[in-house]
Amino acid sequence: MNTIENIQQTIKENPAVMLYFSAPTCNVCHALKPKLLEAIDKNFQEFKIISIDTSIEQEIAAHFNVFAIPTVLVFLDAKEFLRKSRHMSVDELVREIQRPYNIMIS
């Protein structure tokens, strides 16, 4: 089970972290997650992905001000870089991350 402290430690220790907030009752979440994971694995070498079930881990969702699902938070160099909720394009997400990620890693 995730804790706020564990997640914050992961964000501090890794150059790129994605938090994926979803719930078992969210059909959009189930359709989006595999596509998103595949795109991140394909385009980014050093990305840590943490999945958070908001139906169980409500305190974590509240801590990160997540009130809609699916929500994706991207942290680069331990700072929140990107926040997307509800309907999002995987390709658009990859494009928005690509340049700052490449600059950070190089």
C-alpha positions in Angstrom: 0.0 0.0 0.0 1.2 3.5 -0.9 1.7 6.1 1.8 2.2 9.9 1.3 5.7 9.6 2.8 6.7 6.7 0.4 5.4 8.6 -2.6 7.2 11.8 -1.6 10.4 9.9 -1.1 10.1 8.3 -4.5 9.5 11.7 -6.0 12.7 13.0 -4.4 14.8 10.0 -5.3 13.8 9.7 -9.0 14.3 12.2 -11.8 10.9 11.5 -13.4 7.8 10.2 -11.5 4.2 9.8 -12.7 1.3 9.4 -10.3 -1.7 7.7 -11.9 -4.9 8.2 -9.9 -7.8 5.9 -10.8 -10.5 3.7 -9.3 -12.0 0.3 -10.1 -15.3 1.8 -11.1 -13.7 4.1 -13.7 -14.0 2.7 -17.2 -12.0 5.6 -18.7 -9.2 4.8 -16.3 -9.1 1.1 -17.3 -8.9 2.1 -21.0 -6.3 4.8 -20.6 -3.8 3.1 -18.2 -2.4 0.4 -20.6 -2.0 2.9 -23.4 -0.3 5.4 -21.1 2.1 2.8 -19.5 3.1 1.6 -23.0 3.8 5.1 -24.2 5.8 6.0 -21.1 7.9 2.8 -21.4 8.5 3.3 -25.1 9.5 7.0 -24.9 11.1 7.5 -21.5 13.8 5.3 -20.0 13.9 6.6 -16.4 10.2 7.0 -15.4 8.8 5.7 -12.2 5.1 5.1 -12.3 2.9 4.8 -9.2 -0.7 3.8 -9.5 -3.1 5.1 -6.8 -6.5 3.7 -6.2 -8.6 6.6 -5.0 -11.3 4.4 -3.7 -8.8 3.0 -1.1 -6.2 5.7 -0.8 -8.4 8.8 -0.5 -5.9 10.5 1.9 -3.2 10.4 -0.8 -5.6 11.8 -3.5 -6.6 14.6 -1.1 -3.0 15.4 -0.3 -2.2 15.9 -4.0 -5.5 17.8 -4.6 -6.9 15.1 -6.9 -10.7 15.2 -7.1 -11.4 13.7 -10.5 -10.2 10.5 -12.1 -8.3 9.6 -14.1 -5.7 12.1 -13.1 -2.0 12.0 -14.0 0.6 14.0 -12.2 4.1 14.2 -13.6 7.1 15.2 -11.4 10.4 16.2 -13.0 13.3 16.9 -10.7 10.9 16.5 -7.7 8.7 19.3 -8.9 5.2 19.0 -10.3 5.5 19.6 -14.0 2.2 18.5 -15.4 -1.3 17.7 -14.2 -4.0 16.2 -16.5 -7.5 15.0 -15.5 -10.4 13.3 -17.1 -10.1 13.1 -20.9 -6.5 13.3 -22.1 -4.6 12.3 -25.1 -1.7 10.0 -24.5 0.2 11.4 -27.5 -0.3 15.0 -26.2 0.9 13.9 -22.8 4.1 12.4 -24.3 4.7 15.5 -26.4 4.4 17.8 -23.3 6.9 15.7 -21.3 9.4 14.9 -24.1 11.5 18.1 -24.3 11.8 18.9 -20.6 12.5 15.3 -19.9 15.2 15.1 -22.5 16.9 18.3 -21.3 16.8 17.0 -17.7 18.2 13.6 -18.6 21.0 14.8 -20.9 
